[in-house]
């Protein structure tokens, strides 16, 4: 009996469900596909006790399917994005060097050395710890302080 109730509720509400889907999707074909997906999803587990329960399930599942379709329509594969459309901030080489000089003045000699090894020599924390006879945790702590000073400096500069 549960399946019959779901079937009859779906048939009675088909036009209303189609209008709901149209409001979300703005396309007749998409709305029909969403209705079909709703029916397929609920036909397997469509056991309900009342027609009100069937109506609630149908509307809720249809709404969720429409929202999923809208989300998928907004997703753009990354390989289709034109890189010229993405805004870029181009810093001049002189600006970068000036910013680094300002930062270097605010760092301790140890922090300056760690910063240079990481940014210019591309060493990882373990390599720096070995080279400087420090623990890896000490290198991490110093790098954390360096990042904090970088943030503070950038905030001061505007």
C-alpha positions as CSV (number, residue, x, y, z in Angstrom):
1,X,0.0,0.0,0.0
2,X,2.9,2.4,0.8
3,X,4.2,2.3,-2.8
4,X,0.7,2.9,-4.2
5,X,0.2,5.9,-2.0
6,X,3.5,7.3,-3.2
7,X,2.6,6.7,-6.8
8,X,-0.8,8.3,-6.5
9,X,0.6,11.3,-4.6
10,X,3.3,11.8,-7.3
11,X,0.7,11.6,-10.1
12,X,-1.6,14.0,-8.2
13,X,1.2,16.5,-7.5
14,X,3.1,16.2,-10.8
15,X,2.1,19.6,-12.1
16,X,2.8,21.4,-8.8
17,X,6.2,19.6,-8.5
18,X,7.0,20.7,-12.1
19,X,6.2,24.3,-11.2
20,X,8.4,24.1,-8.2
21,X,11.3,22.7,-10.3
22,X,10.7,25.4,-12.9
23,X,11.1,28.1,-10.3
24,X,14.5,26.7,-9.3
25,X,15.9,25.6,-12.6
26,X,14.3,28.0,-15.1
27,X,14.3,25.3,-17.8
28,X,11.5,22.9,-18.8
29,X,13.9,20.1,-19.7
30,X,15.8,20.5,-16.5
31,X,12.6,20.5,-14.5
32,X,11.4,17.3,-16.2
33,X,14.7,15.7,-15.5
34,X,14.5,16.7,-11.8
35,X,11.0,15.3,-11.6
36,X,12.2,12.0,-13.0
37,X,15.2,11.9,-10.6
38,X,12.8,12.6,-7.7
39,X,10.5,9.7,-8.8
40,X,13.5,7.4,-9.2
41,X,14.9,8.3,-5.9
42,X,11.6,7.8,-4.0
43,X,10.2,4.9,-5.9
44,X,12.6,2.5,-4.3
45,X,12.1,3.8,-0.7
46,X,8.7,5.2,-1.1
47,X,6.9,3.6,1.8
48,X,4.8,6.2,3.4
49,X,1.8,6.1,5.7
50,X,-0.1,9.2,4.7
51,X,-0.5,11.3,1.6
52,X,0.8,14.3,3.5
53,X,4.0,12.4,4.3
54,X,4.3,11.5,0.6
55,X,3.8,15.1,-0.4
56,X,6.5,16.3,2.1
57,X,9.0,13.7,0.9
58,X,8.4,14.5,-2.8
59,X,8.8,18.2,-2.3
60,X,11.9,17.9,-0.1
61,X,13.6,15.5,-2.5
62,X,12.7,17.6,-5.5
63,X,14.1,20.7,-3.8
64,X,17.3,19.0,-2.9
65,X,17.8,17.6,-6.5
66,X,17.1,21.1,-7.9
67,X,19.7,22.7,-5.5
68,X,22.2,20.0,-6.5
69,X,21.7,20.7,-10.2
70,X,22.2,24.4,-9.6
71,X,25.4,23.8,-7.7
72,X,26.7,21.6,-10.5
73,X,25.8,24.2,-13.1
74,X,27.9,26.8,-11.2
75,X,31.0,24.6,-11.0
76,X,33.6,25.5,-13.6
77,X,36.4,23.1,-14.4
78,X,39.7,24.7,-13.6
79,X,41.1,23.9,-17.1
80,X,38.4,26.1,-18.7
81,X,39.2,29.2,-16.7
82,X,41.0,31.8,-18.8
83,X,44.0,33.0,-16.8
84,X,43.7,36.5,-18.3
85,X,40.3,36.8,-16.5
86,X,41.9,36.2,-13.1
87,X,43.0,39.4,-11.4
88,X,46.7,39.6,-10.6
89,X,48.7,41.9,-8.5
90,X,52.1,42.4,-10.0
91,X,54.7,43.5,-7.6
92,X,57.8,45.0,-9.2
93,X,61.1,43.4,-8.4
94,X,62.2,46.6,-6.6
95,X,59.0,46.5,-4.4
96,X,59.8,42.9,-3.4
97,X,63.4,43.7,-2.6
98,X,62.3,46.8,-0.6
99,X,59.8,44.8,1.3
100,X,62.4,42.1,2.1
101,X,64.9,44.7,3.3
102,X,62.3,46.2,5.7
103,X,61.5,42.7,6.9
104,X,65.1,41.7,7.3
105,X,65.7,44.8,9.6
106,X,63.0,43.5,11.9
107,X,64.3,40.0,12.2
108,X,66.9,38.7,14.6
109,X,70.1,37.3,12.9
110,X,68.9,33.7,13.6
111,X,65.5,34.4,12.1
112,X,67.1,36.2,9.1
113,X,69.2,33.1,8.5
114,X,66.3,30.7,8.7
115,X,64.2,32.9,6.5
116,X,66.9,33.0,3.8
117,X,67.5,29.3,3.9
118,X,63.8,28.6,3.4
119,X,62.9,31.3,0.9
120,X,66.1,31.5,-1.1
121,X,67.7,28.1,-0.7
122,X,64.4,26.1,-0.6
123,X,65.5,24.0,2.3
124,X,62.9,22.3,4.5
125,X,62.8,22.4,8.3
126,X,64.7,19.2,8.8
127,X,67.6,20.2,6.6
128,X,67.8,23.6,8.4
129,X,67.7,22.0,11.8
130,X,70.5,19.7,10.8
131,X,72.6,22.4,9.2
132,X,72.1,24.8,12.2
133,X,72.3,22.2,15.0
134,X,68.7,23.0,16.1
135,X,65.6,21.0,16.7
136,X,63.0,20.9,14.0
137,X,60.6,22.4,16.5
138,X,62.9,25.4,17.1
139,X,63.0,26.0,13.4
140,X,59.2,25.8,13.2
141,X,58.8,28.2,16.1
142,X,61.2,30.7,14.5
143,X,59.4,30.4,11.2
144,X,56.1,31.0,12.9
145,X,57.5,34.2,14.4
146,X,58.9,35.3,11.1
147,X,55.4,34.8,9.4
148,X,53.9,36.9,12.2
149,X,56.4,39.7,11.6
150,X,55.7,39.5,7.9
151,X,51.9,39.9,8.5
152,X,52.5,42.8,10.9
153,X,54.8,44.5,8.4
154,X,52.3,44.1,5.5
155,X,49.5,45.4,7.7
156,X,51.6,48.5,8.6
157,X,52.5,49.1,4.9
158,X,48.8,49.1,4.0
